[in-house]
Amino acid sequence: MFKAAQRRQRYVMRAAVFLIAALILEYYGAISFGLVSAQSTQCGGKTNAVVFNNSFTNSTITAGLAFSLTIYVCNSISQIDTTFNGTVNLVDGTNTITPNLTTNFTNGVWTGIVTITKSAFPDTITGFENSFTGISTAFNVNPGNEEFLSLISGSAQSGQVGAQLPGSLTVKAIDQFGNPIQNIGVNFAIPGYPPGSSGQHLSTYSTTTNSNGSASTLAFLGTKIGTYTINAYIGGGNNISSGVVFYENATPGALKTLNLTPVNAFIPESATLAFSATGYDQYHNIVNTVNPTWSIINGGGTIDNFGDFTAGTTAGVFDDTVEATIGSIGATATVDVINSSSGGGSSGGSSGGSSGGGSSGITPTPTPTPTVIPSNLLTGTPIPSNLLSGTPFPSNLLTETPVPPANQPLSTLVIDHVTINPDPVTVNASASVIVNAQAYDSSNKPITDTQITWQLSAGAGTLSQNYGTSTSIQAGSTPGNGTIIAVATDQSGSKSVQVQVIIQAVAQQQKQTSTNIGGGHLLIKTIASPQAANIPFNVVVLAEDNNNNILGTFTGVIALEDSTRTVSPDTGDTFHSGIWTGNVTVTTPIDKDIITAHSNGLTGTSNEFQVTGKAPNTLQTIAQKIKQIIVGASQGGNKPDSFRILASGIVAGLGLLGASGSIGFMSAKGAEAIGRNPFARAKIQVSLIVSIIVCAGIAAVALASAILLK
């Protein structure tokens, strides 16, 4: 009985142990099943793959703004590989994801911050590590949160007044990374135009950008020649540099009318007078015409091909006799030919008769009263008595410009008005043009004894001289309008004339030849201070023309340098839509650092900023330089050659460095050994010489290898 009881007790104890063990196994099995189930959920049934937690696609991804990303590495049974602690490479569809290599995973999981700088609709991220790879679900990357307008085309066109310019005025809305921004409002306006102009307008004054970020309008010039300025700007939003200015030039229209000067001319017999013809378009703008065809219709004299009219010997009024024509356009002028001697022949006859008639007793015929010369011929000067006696006109009175008698001062020729030629003055930016001034009296007769003083408004350029009948304007580099004033002075006072100076822009097509630019600068956006040494920070560079418009077609390659000479990378990619952006690193701390950018002849400097941190030691500096060389070689156009040259340099450097170090070390130890045991000097020297020869041979082999590699 007792033994049976003991057996039953043992059976009960065993059953209890089995039951407890079963319960324990069930408990841990449930936990294990739960973990496996959870891991399978995260891996999504994928095996030997990089798997993304795609929850980040539920939020808005903006270019340049960081977002959180979680990645799993899953094994062959669709579980998180908790043994994986390596890194995974990252790449997206735009090739702008940063970083492109994760830090080390922790038990098969990585969570980090990434940035994508190029907009995409849609984009995906791919992760790969050896044979493991995976891709995220698709998501959109919206443009950055800063807005710019860049000038694409249409500036510096020329067209006739009242006509439409041939090309559209096009701008492009972009973010700080050069991404196009669509559906953004753009406004156009015409704030500047020549005085007195009317009718200038645009085909549209407000529009939105298309899928490429572009917006356009057509421009119609007004009625006056000169420069028209047209502005484009973003209609709201975070517009950092939204203004773009177009400079357009209006030229005269087709010849419509001709005017002759003078219209009514008084001229003595056989005298010569110069006529001039001025052409005008339908809006009364002066048209630069070729020399017209001159002819005489109703007699009175002759005229040559230059408009110089020579009066005949018959006095009288010849209406509309001088004619100038250019094609079908013509104009006429009237000439009044005046007797140069009244009764001269009679007077001679009378004298003859008088001397011969004293004996004959014949009474001579009285001398007729001479014809009075009109006052406008002699500008109001009384007619000298010798001219009333029938004496022929002095030759100086037969010229175009009458000269008063000796007893009459020149100051009686009062200045009535002054002209400037050309009018208006039009000159290309940075070019020069010669201008002339002439003073006239009230009868439109030139006055030659005046002094001319010149004045030019600020910003329009510089004058070659401030005094004289002519000067030269050296225009500034920025297109726009200015004013030039000529002041004519004589003893009776002064008269001034004011003329607009129109400085045209150099045509965009001309600016873009060879260098893709026609002057301008690079603008580096403000860099925050301080920045940490060896920590990347973002730099944005804008390519702008002389009018501070972003050059939307600029595609130069950027080069960077800073005050410490340790900025990395020191070369970068090309500009996109006139903007370059990238992450750079400065390795040396400095209180005031400045970054300078260069591209296609354009230069720009940043603001001063502080770089904090600990200065690197010599080995770190050497390592950084080697890294820069490797990066530069990998980005070069001919990578195999770059790496071959790099390998050649490393082999030569290490060979020479090792040989020289070994020789120095052995020399020191040899001298030390001789000092300790002078009697063994000969043997030590032989060994030392042999070692030095071997080291030199190794250096020679290294040099030969470097040459062969190169």
C-alpha positions in Angstrom: 0.0 0.0 0.0 2.7 2.4 1.0 4.6 1.7 -2.2 1.5 2.1 -4.3 0.8 5.4 -2.6 4.3 6.6 -3.4 3.9 5.6 -7.1 0.7 7.6 -7.3 2.3 10.5 -5.7 5.2 10.4 -8.2 2.7 10.2 -11.1 0.9 13.2 -9.8 4.1 15.1 -9.4 5.2 14.2 -12.9 1.8 15.2 -14.3 2.0 18.6 -12.5 5.5 19.2 -13.9 4.4 18.3 -17.4 1.4 20.5 -17.0 3.5 23.4 -15.8 6.0 22.8 -18.6 3.2 22.7 -21.2 1.8 26.0 -19.8 5.2 27.6 -20.0 5.8 26.4 -23.5 2.3 27.6 -24.5 3.0 31.0 -23.0 6.3 31.5 -24.7 5.0 30.0 -27.9 2.2 32.5 -28.0 4.7 35.3 -27.5 6.9 33.9 -30.2 4.0 33.6 -32.5 3.0 37.2 -31.8 6.5 38.4 -32.6 6.7 36.3 -35.7 3.3 37.6 -36.7 4.3 41.2 -36.0 7.5 40.8 -37.9 5.7 39.3 -40.8 3.4 42.3 -40.8 6.3 44.8 -41.0 8.0 42.8 -43.7 4.7 42.5 -45.6 5.5 38.9 -46.7 8.7 40.1 -48.5 11.8 38.0 -48.1 15.5 38.9 -48.4 14.4 42.4 -49.0 14.7 46.0 -47.9 11.2 47.1 -46.8 10.0 50.6 -46.2 7.5 51.8 -43.6 5.4 53.8 -46.1 3.6 55.9 -43.5 5.8 58.9 -44.5 3.9 59.0 -47.9 0.7 60.1 -46.0 2.3 63.5 -45.2 3.2 66.3 -47.7 6.8 66.0 -48.9 8.3 69.4 -49.8 11.6 69.8 -51.6 14.4 70.8 -49.2 12.4 69.9 -46.1 13.5 66.9 -44.0 11.1 64.0 -43.3 11.4 60.8 -41.2 12.0 57.5 -42.9 11.9 53.9 -41.3 13.4 50.9 -43.1 13.5 47.2 -42.2 15.8 44.4 -43.5 13.8 41.2 -43.8 15.2 37.7 -43.9 14.3 34.6 -45.9 11.3 33.8 -43.7 9.8 37.3 -44.0 11.0 38.3 -40.5 13.1 41.3 -39.5 16.7 40.2 -39.6 17.7 41.2 -36.0 21.3 40.3 -36.8 21.6 43.0 -39.4 23.5 46.1 -38.2 25.0 47.3 -41.4 24.1 50.2 -43.8 21.8 50.5 -46.8 22.2 52.6 -49.9 19.4 55.0 -50.8 18.4 56.5 -54.2 15.3 58.2 -55.4 13.9 58.9 -58.9 15.4 62.5 -58.9 18.9 61.4 -57.6 18.7 64.2 -55.0 18.0 62.3 -51.8 20.3 63.1 -48.8 21.9 61.1 -47.3 22.3 58.4 -49.9 23.7 56.0 -47.3 22.1 55.2 -44.0 23.9 54.9 -40.7 24.1 51.5 -39.1 20.9 49.6 -38.6 19.9 48.5 -35.1 18.7 44.9 -35.0 17.5 45.2 -38.6 15.7 48.5 -38.2 16.8 52.0 -39.2 14.9 55.3 -38.7 16.5 58.6 -39.9 15.9 62.0 -41.5 16.2 62.4 -45.2 15.8 65.3 -47.7 14.9 65.4 -51.4 15.5 68.7 -53.2 13.9 68.0 -56.6 10.1 68.0 -57.1 8.6 65.0 -58.7 5.1 63.7 -59.5 5.5 60.9 -58.5 8.8 59.8 -56.8 10.0 56.6 -55.1 12.9 55.6 -52.9 14.9 52.5 -53.5 17.1 50.8 -50.8 19.7 48.2 -51.6 22.4 46.3 -49.7 24.3 43.5 -51.4 21.6 41.2 -52.7 18.8 42.8 -50.7 16.8 45.5 -52.4 13.4 47.2 -52.0 11.3 50.1 -53.2 8.9 52.4 -51.4 5.4 53.2 -52.6 5.0 56.3 -54.9 4.7 59.7 -53.4 4.8 63.4 -54.6 7.5 65.9 -53.8 6.2 69.4 -54.0 8.4 72.5 -54.9 10.2 74.2 -52.1 8.7 76.9 -50.0 10.5 79.9 -51.6 9.4 81.4 -54.9 11.4 83.2 -57.6 10.8 84.5 -61.1 13.5 83.9 -63.6 13.8 85.6 -67.0 13.5 83.1 -69.9 13.1 85.2 -73.1 11.6 88.4 -74.6 13.8 91.1 -73.1 15.7 93.7 -75.3 13.5 93.3 -78.3 13.0 96.1 -80.9 9.9 96.9 -82.9 8.2 99.8 -84.7 6.0 102.2 -82.7 2.4 101.0 -82.4 3.4 97.4 -83.4 3.5 94.1 -81.5 6.9 92.9 -80.4 7.8 89.7 -82.3 8.6 87.5 -79.3 6.6 86.7 -76.2 7.8 87.9 -72.8 8.3 84.7 -70.8 9.2 84.2 -67.1 9.5 81.0 -65.1 8.4 80.5 -61.5 10.9 78.3 -59.6 11.8 77.5 -56.0 15.2 77.8 -54.3 16.2 74.5 -56.0 15.2 75.4 -59.5 12.0 73.4 -59.5 9.2 74.8 -61.6 6.2 76.0 -59.7 2.8 75.6 -61.5 -0.5 77.3 -60.9 1.1 80.4 -59.3 -0.2 83.9 -60.1 2.0 86.2 -62.2 1.2 89.9 -62.9 2.6 92.0 -65.7 2.7 95.9 -65.9 4.2 98.7 -68.0 5.5 101.2 -65.5 7.9 103.0 -67.8 7.5 104.5 -71.4 8.7 107.5 -73.4 7.1 110.9 -72.6 3.9 111.5 -74.5 3.5 107.9 -75.6 0.0 106.3 -75.7 -1.5 103.0 -76.8 1.1 100.7 -75.2 -0.5 97.6 -73.8 -0.1 93.9 -73.1 -2.1 90.9 -74.3 -2.5 89.8 -70.6 -1.8 91.5 -67.3 -2.5 88.6 -65.0 -2.0 84.8 -65.6 -0.9 81.6 -63.9 2.1 79.4 -64.6 1.7 76.2 -66.6 3.0 72.8 -65.7 6.6 73.9 -66.6 6.3 76.9 -64.3 6.2 79.4 -67.3 4.0 82.4 -67.9 4.0 84.7 -70.9 2.5 87.8 -72.4 2.7 89.8 -75.6 3.7 93.4 -75.7 2.4 96.2 -78.0 4.5 99.3 -78.2 3.1 102.8 -77.9 3.3 105.8 -80.2 6.7 107.2 -79.2 10.2 105.9 -79.8 12.3 105.0 -76.9 12.5 102.4 -74.1 9.5 100.7 -72.6 10.0 98.9 -69.3 7.7 95.9 -68.5 7.6 94.3 -65.0 6.6 90.8 -64.1 6.1 89.8 -60.5 4.5 87.1 -58.4 1.1 87.9 -57.3 1.4 86.8 -53.6 3.1 84.0 -51.8 6.6 83.8 -50.4 8.1 85.8 -53.2 11.8 86.2 -52.2 13.0 87.8 -55.5 9.9 88.0 -57.6 10.6 91.0 -59.8 11.7 90.6 -63.4 12.2 93.7 -65.7 12.0 93.6 -69.5 13.5 96.5 -71.5 12.0 96.9 -75.0 13.0 99.5 -77.7 10.5 101.2 -80.0 11.9 102.5 -83.4 10.2 104.9 -85.8 7.4 103.6 -88.0 7.3 103.9 -91.8 7.8 107.3 -93.4 4.6 109.2 -93.6 5.4 112.8 -94.2 8.3 115.1 -95.2 8.9 118.6 -93.9 11.2 121.1 -95.7 13.3 123.7 -93.9 12.8 126.6 -94.7 9.3 126.4 -96.0 9.3 130.0 -97.3 12.7 131.3 -98.3 13.8 134.8 -99.2 17.0 134.9 -101.2 18.8 137.4 -103.4 19.4 136.8 -107.1 22.2 134.3 -107.7 22.6 133.5 -104.0 22.7 130.0 -102.5 20.5 128.6 -99.7 20.6 125.1 -98.3 17.3 123.2 -97.8 16.9 120.2 -95.5 14.2 117.6 -95.3 13.0 115.8 -92.2 10.9 112.7 -92.3 8.2 111.7 -89.8 6.1 108.6 -89.2 2.4 108.6 -88.5 3.0 109.5 -84.8 5.3 112.4 -85.7 8.5 110.6 -84.7 11.5 111.6 -86.7 12.4 109.0 -89.3 16.1 108.8 -90.3 15.8 109.1 -94.0 18.2 108.7 -96.9 19.0 111.8 -98.9 15.8 112.7 -100.8 15.5 113.5 -104.5 15.5 117.2 -105.0 13.9 119.0 -108.0 12.6 122.4 -109.2 9.0 122.6 -110.3 8.1 126.2 -110.9 11.5 127.8 -111.7 13.3 130.4 -109.7 16.7 128.7 -109.8 18.4 125.4 -109.6 19.0 122.8 -106.9 21.7 120.0 -106.5 21.4 116.5 -105.1 22.3 117.8 -101.6 19.4 120.4 -101.4 21.6 123.5 -102.1 19.4 125.9 -104.0 20.9 128.6 -106.3 18.6 131.5 -107.2 18.3 132.7 -110.8 18.6 136.2 -112.0 14.8 136.8 -112.3 13.2 138.3 -109.2 9.8 137.0 -108.1 7.8 134.6 -105.9 8.0 131.0 -107.0 5.3 129.1 -105.2 6.0 125.4 -104.2 9.0 125.3 -106.5 11.5 123.4 -104.4 10.4 119.7 -104.1 11.9 116.8 -102.1 10.6 113.3 -102.6 11.4 109.9 -101.0 9.4 107.3 -102.9 5.8 108.4 -103.0 6.3 110.9 -100.1 7.1 114.5 -101.0 7.1 118.1 -99.8 7.5 121.5 -101.4 8.8 125.0 -100.4 8.3 128.5 -101.8 11.2 130.8 -102.8 11.0 134.6 -103.1 14.0 135.8 -105.3 14.9 139.4 -104.5 16.7 141.9 -106.8 20.3 142.1 -105.8 20.6 145.6 -107.4 17.7 148.0 -108.1 18.3 150.4 -111.0 22.0 149.6 -111.1 21.9 149.7 -114.9 19.8 152.8 -114.9 22.1 154.5 -112.5 25.0 153.7 -114.8 23.0 155.0 -117.7 22.1 158.1 -115.8 25.7 158.8 -115.1 26.6 158.3 -118.6 23.7 160.5 -119.6 24.5 163.1 -117.1 28.1 163.4 -118.2 27.1 163.4 -121.8 23.9 165.4 -121.3 25.5 168.4 -119.7 26.2 169.8 -123.2 23.0 168.4 -124.6 20.8 169.7 -121.9 18.8 166.4 -121.5 17.3 165.9 -118.1 18.3 162.5 -116.7 15.7 160.0 -115.6 15.4 159.9 -111.7 16.8 156.9 -109.9 13.9 154.6 -108.8 13.4 153.9 -105.1 15.1 150.6 -104.3 13.1 147.5 -103.1 13.3 147.2 -99.3 14.9 144.0 -98.2 12.6 142.1 -95.8 13.7 142.4 -92.2 13.7 138.6 -91.6 16.6 138.3 -94.1 18.9 140.6 -92.0 17.3 139.7 -88.6 16.0 143.2 -88.0 19.3 145.1 -88.7 18.7 148.5 -90.5 19.8 148.4 -94.1 23.2 150.3 -94.5 23.1 153.3 -96.8 25.6 151.8 -99.2 23.0 149.1 -99.9 20.4 151.7 -100.8 22.5 153.4 -103.4 22.4 150.5 -105.8 25.8 149.1 -104.8 25.9 145.3 -105.3 25.4 143.2 -102.1 28.5 142.2 -100.3 29.4 138.6 -100.8 28.9 137.8 -97.1 25.2 138.7 -97.4 24.7 136.1 -100.1 25.5 133.2 -97.8 23.0 131.2 -95.8 23.9 132.9 -92.6 23.7 136.8 -92.8 26.5 138.6 -91.1 25.6 142.0 -89.6 27.6 145.1 -90.7 30.8 146.0 -88.8 29.0 148.7 -86.8 26.5 146.1 -85.5 27.5 143.8 -82.6 27.1 140.0 -82.9 25.0 140.0 -79.8 22.0 141.3 -81.8 21.6 137.7 -83.0 19.6 136.6 -80.1 19.3 132.9 -79.2 15.8 131.7 -79.8 16.2 128.0 -79.5 18.8 125.1 -79.4 18.7 121.7 -81.0 20.5 118.5 -80.2 21.3 115.9 -82.8 20.4 113.1 -82.7 17.1 113.6 -80.9 16.4 111.4 -79.0 19.8 109.9 -78.2 19.7 106.1 -78.4 22.7 104.0 -77.4 23.3 100.4 -76.4 24.3 99.7 -72.8 28.1 100.3 -72.2 28.4 101.7 -75.7 29.1 105.4 -76.7 27.5 107.9 -79.0 28.4 111.4 -80.2 25.9 114.2 -79.8 25.9 117.8 -81.3 24.2 121.0 -80.3 23.3 124.1 -82.4 21.8 127.5 -81.4 19.5 129.4 -83.7 17.8 132.8 -83.8 14.1 133.4 -84.3 14.5 133.1 -88.1 16.1 129.6 -87.7 19.5 131.0 -88.6 22.4 129.2 -87.0 24.4 131.2 -84.5 28.1 130.2 -84.4 29.5 132.3 -81.7 27.8 130.6 -78.7 29.3 128.5 -76.0 27.6 125.1 -75.3 27.6 123.5 -71.9 26.5 119.9 -71.4 24.8 118.2 -68.4 23.9 114.5 -68.1 21.6 113.0 -65.5 23.0 110.6 -62.9 23.1 107.0 -63.8 22.8 107.6 -67.6 26.6 107.4 -68.1 29.5 109.8 -68.5 30.4 112.6 -70.9 33.7 112.9 -72.7 33.6 116.7 -72.2 31.3 119.2 -70.7 32.0 122.1 -73.1 31.9 122.4 -76.9 29.5 122.0 -79.7 29.7 118.2 -79.5 30.4 115.6 -76.8 30.3 111.8 -76.4 28.1 109.9 -74.0 29.5 106.7 -72.6 26.4 104.8 -71.5 26.1 102.9 -68.3 25.7 99.1 -68.2 22.1 99.2 -66.9 19.5 99.9 -69.5 17.0 102.7 -68.9 16.3 106.4 -69.6 18.3 109.5 -68.7 18.4 113.2 -69.7 21.1 115.3 -71.5 20.9 119.1 -71.4 22.7 121.5 -73.8 22.9 125.1 -72.6 23.9 127.7 -75.3 25.2 131.0 -73.9 26.1 134.4 -75.5 26.2 138.0 -74.4 22.4 138.3 -74.5 21.7 135.4 -72.2 21.2 131.6 -72.6 18.8 129.1 -73.9 18.8 125.4 -73.0 17.3 122.3 -74.6 16.6 119.0 -72.8 16.7 115.7 -74.6 15.9 112.2 -73.4 18.8 109.6 -73.5 17.5 106.1 -74.1 20.0 103.4 -73.2 18.9 100.1 -74.8 19.6 96.7 -73.3 22.0 94.4 -75.2 19.8 91.8 -77.0 19.3 88.6 -75.0 20.4 86.5 -78.0 23.6 88.4 -78.2 24.2 88.1 -74.4 23.8 84.3 -74.6 26.5 83.6 -77.2 29.6 81.7 -76.2 29.4 82.3 -72.4 25.7 81.9 -72.0 25.6 85.3 -70.3 26.2 88.9 -71.2 27.4 90.3 -67.9 25.9 89.9 -64.4 26.8 88.3 -61.1 26.2 85.4 -58.8 24.2 86.0 -55.7 24.7 83.7 -52.7 21.7 83.6 -50.4 22.3 84.5 -46.8 24.2 81.7 -44.9 23.1 81.3 -41.3 25.7 81.9 -38.6 27.2 79.9 -36.9 27.8 76.7 -38.9 29.6 73.7 -37.4 32.8 72.5 -38.8 32.5 69.2 -40.7 28.7 69.4 -40.7 27.1 69.9 -44.1 24.9 73.0 -44.6 22.9 74.2 -47.6 24.1 76.9 -50.0 21.9 78.5 -52.7 23.4 80.5 -55.5 21.5 82.6 -58.1 22.8 83.7 -61.5 21.5 87.2 -62.2 22.0 89.7 -65.0 22.9 93.4 -64.6 19.3 94.2 -63.8 19.1 91.6 -61.0 16.9 89.3 -63.1 17.5 85.6 -62.5 19.0 84.2 -65.8 16.6 81.3 -66.4 18.7 79.9 -69.2 22.0 80.0 -67.3 23.7 76.5 -67.2 27.2 77.1 -66.0 29.2 74.8 -63.7 29.8 76.2 -60.2 33.2 76.4 -58.4 33.4 77.2 -54.7 36.2 78.4 -52.4 36.2 79.9 -48.9 38.5 81.8 -46.6 39.9 78.6 -45.0 40.4 76.9 -48.4 38.7 73.8 -46.9 35.2 74.0 -48.3 34.1 70.7 -49.8 33.1 70.1 -52.5 34.9 72.9 -54.3 33.2 72.1 -57.6 29.6 71.1 -58.1 26.9 70.5 -60.7 25.5 72.9 -63.2 22.9 75.6 -62.6 19.3 74.7 -63.2 17.0 77.6 -64.3 19.6 80.0 -63.1 19.9 78.4 -59.6 22.4 76.1 -58.0 21.9 74.5 -54.6 24.0 72.0 -52.7 25.3 70.9 -49.3 28.8 72.0 -48.5 31.2 71.4 -45.6 33.9 73.6 -44.1 36.4 71.7 -42.0 38.4 74.5 -40.4 36.8 76.7 -37.7 37.0 80.4 -38.3 35.3 83.5 -36.8 34.6 85.1 -40.2 34.3 82.9 -43.2 33.2 83.9 -46.7 32.3 81.6 -49.6 33.0 82.8 -53.1 31.3 81.2 -56.1 32.5 81.3 -59.8 30.8 80.2 -63.0 31.2 81.1 -66.6 32.9 84.4 -65.7 30.3 85.4 -63.1 31.4 85.8 -59.4 29.6 86.3 -56.1 30.5 86.3 -52.5 28.5 85.3 -49.4 27.9 87.1 -46.2 30.3 86.6 -43.3 29.5 83.6 -41.0 31.2 81.8 -38.2 32.4 78.2 -38.4 32.6 76.6 -34.9 34.3 73.4 -33.8 37.7 71.9 -33.1 40.4 72.4 -35.6 41.4 69.1 -37.3 44.9 67.7 -36.8 47.4 67.2 -39.6 46.3 63.6 -40.3 42.7 64.6 -40.5 43.6 67.4 -42.9 45.5 65.0 -45.1 42.6 62.5 -45.0 40.2 65.3 -46.0 42.3 66.3 -48.9 42.6 62.7 -50.1 38.8 62.4 -49.8 38.4 65.5 -51.9 40.8 64.2 -54.5 38.9 60.9 -54.6 35.5 62.6 -54.9 36.8 64.9 -57.6 38.2 61.9 -59.5 34.9 60.0 -59.2 33.0 63.1 -60.5 35.4 63.8 -63.3 34.5 63.3 -67.0 37.2 60.5 -67.4 37.0 58.4 -64.3 39.5 55.6 -65.2 42.2 58.2 -66.0 41.4 60.1 -62.8 41.7 57.0 -60.7 44.9 55.9 -62.5 46.5 59.3 -61.8 45.3 59.1 -58.2 46.7 55.6 -57.7 50.0 56.6 -59.3 50.4 59.5 -56.9 49.6 57.3 -53.9 52.1 54.7 -54.9 54.8 57.2 -55.5 54.1 59.1 -52.3 53.9 56.0 -50.1 57.1 54.5 -51.7 59.1 57.7 -51.2 57.7 58.3 -47.7 58.5 54.8 -46.6 62.0 54.8 -48.0 62.9 58.2 -46.6 61.5 57.3 -43.2 63.4 54.0 -43.2 66.6 55.6 -44.1 66.3 58.2 -41.4 65.4 55.6 -38.8 68.3 53.3 -39.8 70.8 56.2 -39.8 69.7 57.2 -36.3 70.0 53.6 -35.0 73.3 53.1 -36.7 74.8 56.2 -35.2 73.5 55.0 -31.8 75.0 51.5 -32.2 78.4 52.9 -33.2 78.3 55.1 -30.1 77.7 52.1 -27.9 80.3 49.9 -29.6 82.9 51.9 -31.4 85.0 48.8 -32.2 82.2 47.4 -34.3 82.0 50.6 -36.4 83.1 48.9 -39.7 80.6 46.1 -39.6 77.8 48.5 -38.6 78.6 50.9 -41.4 78.5 48.1 -44.0 75.1 46.9 -42.7 73.9 50.5 -42.7 75.0 51.2 -46.3 73.4 47.9 -47.5 70.1 48.9 -45.8 70.2 52.3 -47.3 70.8 50.9 -50.8 67.8 48.5 -50.3 65.5 51.4 -49.2 66.6 53.5 -52.2 65.9 50.5 -54.5 62.4 50.2 -53.0 61.8 53.9 -53.6 63.0 53.5 -57.2 60.6 50.5 -57.7 57.7 52.7 -56.3 58.5 55.5 -58.7 58.7 53.0 -61.6 55.4 51.6 -60.6 53.8 55.0 -60.4 55.1 55.8 -63.9 53.7 52.6 -65.2 50.3 53.2 -63.6 50.1 56.7 -65.0 
